[in-house]
């Protein structure tokens, strides 16, 4: 875990105490993940880089192993990669892309969610600039998330990018 993650955790835990009402998570198995673009120069886990891609910078999910999230990101079927590459926010149930998440009628190994919401992260005070990363919410529920989940995630994103800006300055 990086200093960025440790600093952001108390803020996000406070916001996520009521996941069922805030974003409509109905399952006890869920995650909130923040991926930062590697092409921006940032010291995450003490590695400054300018490569293209995403790096897990924040992970919150008591019922999901961090390693599962990391291995899924490298599988190239991660919704976080899709949202980052297309600069698009979306919600989705995995049944809408069965070829990505199922082998026949069986869930692929490593898939730790059924419903997702993904939103690009923008630099503090700017939604016109290219994204600096992605915010992803996952849940093992089959029911849809809250109708305004993407608006709520945009709010979370503004908090995260403001914190990131402050973190980089310190």
C-alpha positions in Angstrom: 0.0 0.0 0.0 1.2 3.5 -0.8 1.1 6.6 1.3 -1.6 7.9 -1.1 -3.8 4.9 -0.3 -3.2 5.2 3.4 -4.1 8.9 3.4 -7.2 8.5 1.3 -8.6 5.5 3.2 -10.1 7.4 6.2 -11.8 9.8 3.8 -13.3 7.1 1.6 -14.3 4.8 4.5 -16.4 7.7 5.9 -18.1 8.1 2.6 -18.7 4.4 2.2 -20.2 3.6 5.5 -23.6 3.5 4.0 -22.9 1.9 0.6 -26.4 0.6 0.3 -28.0 4.0 0.3 -25.1 6.1 -1.2 -24.5 4.0 -4.3 -27.0 1.1 -4.1 -24.6 -1.7 -3.2 -26.7 -4.6 -1.9 -24.0 -7.2 -1.6 -21.4 -7.6 1.2 -18.9 -8.4 -1.6 -17.9 -5.1 -3.2 -14.8 -3.0 -4.0 -13.9 0.6 -4.7 -10.8 0.9 -6.8 -8.8 3.9 -8.0 -6.5 3.4 -10.9 -4.1 6.1 -11.9 -2.6 6.5 -15.3 1.1 5.5 -15.4 1.8 8.2 -18.0 1.3 10.9 -15.4 4.4 11.3 -13.2 3.3 10.2 -9.8 5.1 8.3 -7.0 2.7 5.4 -6.3 4.3 2.7 -4.2 7.6 4.5 -4.6 7.8 4.0 -8.4 7.7 7.1 -10.6 7.0 6.3 -14.2 5.7 7.7 -17.4 4.5 4.4 -19.1 1.1 4.2 -20.6 -1.4 2.1 -18.6 -3.1 2.0 -15.2 -1.8 1.2 -11.7 -3.9 0.3 -8.8 -3.5 3.2 -6.3 -6.3 2.7 -3.9 -8.3 -0.4 -3.0 -11.2 -0.8 -0.6 -12.9 -4.1 -0.3 -12.8 -6.3 2.8 -14.2 -9.4 1.0 -12.0 -9.4 -2.1 -8.3 -10.0 -2.2 -6.1 -7.3 -3.6 -4.3 -9.9 -5.7 -7.5 -10.8 -7.5 -8.0 -7.2 -8.5 -4.4 -6.8 -9.7 -4.5 -10.1 -11.7 -7.8 -9.1 -13.3 -6.4 -5.7 -14.4 -3.6 -7.5 -16.2 -6.0 -9.8 -18.0 -6.9 -6.9 -20.4 -10.7 -7.4 -19.8 -10.8 -5.0 -17.0 -13.7 -2.4 -17.2 -11.2 0.1 -15.8 -9.0 -0.2 -18.9 -12.1 0.2 -21.1 -13.3 3.4 -19.3 -9.8 4.9 -19.3 -9.2 4.2 -23.0 -12.6 5.5 -24.1 -12.9 8.3 -21.4 -16.4 7.1 -20.7 -18.4 6.5 -17.5 -20.7 3.5 -17.5 -22.6 1.0 -15.4 -22.8 -2.6 -16.5 -23.9 -6.1 -15.5 -21.4 -8.7 -16.7 -24.2 -10.6 -18.6 -24.1 -7.8 -21.2 -20.5 -8.9 -22.2 -20.6 -12.6 -21.6 -17.7 -13.2 -23.9 -15.5 -11.2 -21.6 -16.6 -12.7 -18.2 -17.9 -16.2 -18.9 -16.5 -19.5 -20.3 -19.7 -20.9 -21.7 -22.2 -20.6 -18.9 -19.6 -20.6 -16.1 -18.0 -17.4 -14.6 -14.3 -17.1 -15.6 -11.8 -17.5 -12.9 -10.8 -14.2 -11.3 -14.1 -12.4 -11.9 -15.0 -10.9 -8.6 -18.1 -8.9 -9.5 -21.4 -9.0 -11.4 -22.3 -5.3 -11.4 -19.9 -2.4 -12.0 -19.8 1.3 -12.3 -16.8 3.0 -13.8 -15.9 6.7 -14.1 -12.8 8.5 -15.4 -10.9 10.6 -12.9 -10.0 14.1 -14.0 -7.4 16.5 -12.6 -8.7 18.7 -9.8 -11.0 21.4 -11.1 -11.1 20.2 -14.7 -13.3 17.7 -16.5 -12.2 18.9 -19.9 -8.6 17.6 -19.5 -7.7 14.0 -20.3 -8.4 11.6 -17.4 -5.7 10.9 -14.9 -7.2 7.6 -14.0 -10.3 5.7 -13.3 -12.6 5.1 -10.3 -14.4 1.7 -10.3 -17.1 0.3 -8.0 -17.8 -3.4 -8.2 -20.4 -5.6 -6.5 -21.4 -9.2 -6.6 -25.1 -8.3 -6.8 -27.3 -8.9 -9.8 -29.6 -5.9 -9.1 -28.6 -2.5 -10.6 -26.8 0.1 -8.6 -28.4 3.4 -7.6 -29.7 5.3 -10.6 -27.4 8.3 -9.7 -24.3 6.1 -9.0 -22.3 7.8 -11.8 -23.1 11.3 -10.4 -22.0 10.0 -6.9 -18.8 8.6 -8.4 -18.1 11.9 -10.1 -18.3 13.5 -6.6 -16.0 10.8 -5.2 -13.7 11.5 -8.1 -13.5 15.2 -7.3 -12.5 14.4 -3.7 -9.9 11.9 -4.9 -8.3 14.2 -7.5 -8.3 17.1 -5.0 -6.6 14.8 -2.4 -4.2 13.6 -5.1 -3.3 17.2 -6.0 -2.6 17.9 -2.3 -0.7 14.7 -1.9 1.6 15.5 -4.8 2.2 19.0 -3.4 3.2 17.7 0.0 
